[in-house]
Amino acid sequence: MPQTRRTLMNRIAYAGVYFWVTLAVALCLAAPASACKSGTPVTRVVEMKPSPNYALTTDESDRQQLTDGKLYRYPIWTNKGSVGWVGRTPVKIALKLRCEGENRARFTGKLRLYTAKGTPENGVYIPRRIDVYSREKTDAYVHVGSALFNQSSVAGKRNHWISVDVNDASPDMALVIHAEGKFLMLDEIQWQPSNNATSQTRQAEPDAVRDVVEDSTKRFKSDLLSRARSPDSPASFPRQADRIGIQAWFQNPWTRLDALPHRDTLQQAALELDVTGVDQEYESASLGLLNTGADRTVRVQVSAALNVRKAIQLRNIERVLAADGSLVYDPLRPMPEGQLTLRSAEAAYIMVTIDLRKLGAGIHEFQLRVEDEAGATLVLLPARVHVAAVPAWPRDTPRAVNWAYMSDMPVWTNSQAALD
């Protein structure tokens, strides 16, 4: 009986020790992952690429000034204690966090940047995007935070604190900052520990990268593309396209090309092409195709006499990302065998270029035919080219058109000298 009592007491004692040890471990794990025992971590700038180059702020102390705790009044870009770049984006800033007397391995919290927004006249804005990377033991980096900033949400002619949430980062971090416009102005970078959150466990091991600038640029571009894509808008689809799933129309290529033209615009668009020019020039038009169904591949062919087909070139007007984050139709891409992929709910445009030098004077007709992959005709649009002959220029006469202001010299006083 006494032996049994001792065994029971031992078990109770062991259970008590286990409880307190477990509680201690839990409390340690629950402690904010970014809080130092001595307070806020010391933040130090290790490197900046490219180097700051704005004349009014650049000096030999730029690295120290970003973490010196000194805040300057607006406009910060007129003070040597701030740091600025002009015509250089993105910018990479390498940071190192350190807790006094500790060897802390991970940090969770916010990186805060003191920056400024000016006016459209001076062109100073807060950054557009910031990505944060954690340098791991393999010397590779993992993405641990990012933020996009909306210029319309902050007032001009003043300084602003902006922040990026960072989760489970090593003491060695890299910021990649994308400027909005020509200038990037910073005055301070601070680390703000998380007050009530612990480092969140990653659901999956993130992909490690070597070049953080390249990775950040890809992320930025992907985000801009996803935001710039036109949303599906069935109300805008023309009724004429319901049967075959494609609406086709002709349009002046030098006007605005919309990814999702409104129904009213399409109903008023030209369904026949009529081109007039002289026999020594090129003429252009664009063919628009709006696919209202699933993504599909089509072929666009020219039906005409051989000499007319040889005078016509079809190229895809590709939609690309512009510097302001919008998607625009700009570069011309070849269309091998007339093939073209039509995205769902997004217009595609084809530049139709006609070399009138290869056509004699008179009227020339052709058709633009859109076929599915089986060769069935989906759309057939007629076109007509009126070519006028112009008299041959004498060989001894310059083939040029000159213009000038009345004050220009010597155009009006001695025209022959101007030509010579």
Disulfide bonds with the S-S distance in Angstrom:
Cys36-Cys99 1.74
